Amino acid sequence: ANCKGEVDLNKMGSQGGHYEGVFPMGLIGSLLPAPNEYRFSRFISRDVTKPLKVSGINSF
């Protein structure tokens, strides 16, 4: 992170974990399911005619 606490995933490589090097989608692509959860679950909108509402995520 820089002095402002920002991370540029296009320039800054991984410092360890499930992937190595610069991988902009690494935070998403390396996600693992929670323990005791269905391994191949997918997030799918069942009714595509209605807006999708997501809660519990902080946006900047």
C-alpha positions in Angstrom: 0.0 0.0 0.0 1.1 3.5 -0.6 1.2 6.3 2.0 -2.6 6.8 1.6 -3.3 3.1 2.2 -4.2 2.5 -1.4 -3.3 -0.6 -3.3 -2.9 -0.5 -7.1 -3.4 -4.2 -8.2 -2.2 -3.4 -11.7 1.2 -2.5 -10.4 1.7 -4.0 -6.9 2.4 -7.8 -6.7 1.2 -10.2 -4.1 3.1 -10.4 -0.8 2.0 -14.0 -0.3 -1.1 -16.0 -0.2 -2.8 -18.0 -3.0 -1.2 -16.3 -6.0 2.1 -14.7 -6.9 3.1 -11.6 -8.7 0.9 -8.9 -10.3 -2.6 -10.2 -10.9 -5.2 -7.5 -10.8 -8.1 -9.9 -10.2 -6.1 -11.9 -7.6 -8.3 -10.8 -4.7 -11.4 -12.2 -6.5 -9.8 -15.0 -8.5 -8.2 -16.6 -5.4 -11.2 -16.5 -3.2 -12.0 -19.8 -1.5 -15.4 -21.0 -0.2 -16.0 -20.7 3.6 -15.6 -23.9 5.6 -18.6 -26.2 5.4 -20.1 -24.3 2.4 -21.0 -25.9 -0.9 -17.8 -26.0 -2.9 -19.3 -25.0 -6.3 -21.9 -22.5 -5.3 -22.4 -19.5 -7.7 -23.9 -16.1 -7.2 -26.8 -16.0 -9.7 -29.6 -13.5 -10.0 -32.8 -15.5 -10.2 -34.9 -12.7 -11.6 -32.9 -10.6 -14.1 -35.8 -8.1 -14.5 -35.3 -6.8 -11.0 -32.3 -4.7 -9.8 -29.7 -6.6 -7.8 -29.2 -5.2 -4.2 -26.1 -6.1 -2.3 -25.6 -5.2 1.3 -22.6 -5.6 3.7 -20.1 -4.2 1.2 -18.4 -0.9 1.8 -17.8 1.1 -1.4 -15.4 4.0 -1.8 
